[in-house]
Structures are given as structure tokens and as C-alpha cells.
Amino acid sequence: LFTPQDLIAGAELQLDEGQSRYLGAVMRAEAGDELRVFNGRDGEWRALVAKVGKRAVTLQIVDPARVQSQGPDVDLLIALVKRGPLETIVEKAAELGVRRIRPVITERTNADHTRVDRLRAIAVEASEQTGRLDVPEVLEPAKLDKLLDAWDEGRRIMFCDEAGDAQPAAVVLADQPPAPWAVLVGPEGGFSPREREVLRSLDSAVAVSLGPRILRADTAAISALTIWQSALGD
Ligand code: SAM
């Protein structure tokens, strides 16, 4: 990971083989071309292609282009769903500015297929495409009960509860404090009655409705994050 100290104006940066091949062979970069580099954490820098070698491309840093302005501290706790919808959820959550994505194992999820490395690659691609300067952290799947047992009370949970009589999310969030928050969305089969009872008993959790219809988990995750961002995001 390049640090801001590596990226001072005039510094030369040698790219690794994969990045060099992409720039040289795929993008046909030539010496003098201008591009932007970001390290997924601190910001974005303007750079020029200094040399396109057979095995390595060298860049020369021009100056910092944008300094990091990290979005609000909101996590997505997403119950494991089928691979396609899960990948969609990770991509859209990255676009919607989440800080961390926590895959969650609940009573009605099947956790045997989750490839976290693939989800992390999707998070990077979506972050590049959406122009954010940081990349959401994708954590290893964790059991809901374990997560809640060790829950940081300082982080409120927006619990998307399709089965209950929760108030509309926008109404509930209207008088809630800003970040840090977590948005929790259940699996295709929903939360079990026991899980719902545990979640509803938590002081740090607020149950919300996303409307009168039952949404697929990917639709629910995107809607919930959008409503959260419009109410409490920045
Ligand atoms: N158990 C549901 C059923 O009746 O078929 C399906 C669960 S839904 C596919 C997946 C998750 O999306 C739910 O656990 C909930 O977190 C969220 N969700 C879906 N529709 C919702 C709604 N209208 N209000 C709040 N959350 C919703």
C-alpha cells in the first residue's frame, strides 16, 4: 500500500507486474500520459507515466489531487444470501458509501459458498468506479448472536424488520443521532422469531419498515442504505 510519504511530488513509483500489464498492454499507456492513483485510504494523486518497460511501468507523482474525505461511519450487516445477490449488495453498498461490510450468519442462512476475496475485489472495483477514495472493508462472515454479544453499544443498529409492525425507516431515523450506525438486513428466509425478539430487545437497535411489500434482500439492502444516507448520511 503506497503511503502519502511515498507519493510526494516528483516521486517515482514502480507498479507491480499486474498493474503494469493492465496499464501497458490493456490501456496502452504511453510515457507522458496523465492518470490518477489512489491507495484506498488517504486520498488520490495526479501522476504521469514516466516509463513503460517490458515488465514494469514507472509513474512520476505530480501532486495530491484530492485529500481523503471519508463518508459517514455506517456498516452494512448483511445476512448471507445467494452469491449473485450478495455480490450486487457489496457493489451497491460500496457505491452508497458504507465503511464496512459484515456478512452475517443467521439461523436461516447457508454460509458454505461465500468467497470473501471475491467480495473484496468487487468492493475495490465499485469504489474505483464510484470515485470514492477509500474502499469498504469486507469482513469474514460472523454469527449474528456472536456479533450482538460483543456489540459496541455506541453503534446503533437499523434493524430492517419485514415481519413486524415497525414504523417506516424515514420516520424512525428522523430523530436519531448521526453515525456510527449499522444497517442490518436478513436472509432470503428472513430472521427467525427468536432472532427478531433478541434484536427488538436491544437498546442500540431500532426496528424499521421498508414499506408494505416484502423486498428481496438485495433490494432491501439498497433501499435501507439509501434511506439511511438521506436521513443521516453526508
Ligand atoms: N421472510 C421474508 C418473507 O416473508 O418472505 C423474506 C425476507 S426478505 C427476502 C430479506 C430481508 O430483507 C428481511 O429479513 C428484512 O431484513 C429485509 N426486508 C425485506 N422487505 C422488508 C420490508 N418491507 N421492511 C423491512 N425489511 C424488509
Boltz pocket constraint, residues with backbone or C-beta under 6 A from the ligand:
constraints:
  - pocket:
      binder: B
      contacts: [[A, 159], [A, 160], [A, 161], [A, 162], [A, 163], [A, 184], [A, 185], [A, 186], [A, 187], [A, 188], [A, 189], [A, 190], [A, 191], [A, 208], [A, 209], [A, 210], [A, 211], [A, 212], [A, 213], [A, 214], [A, 215], [A, 216], [A, 217], [A, 220], [A, 221]]
      max_distance: 6.0
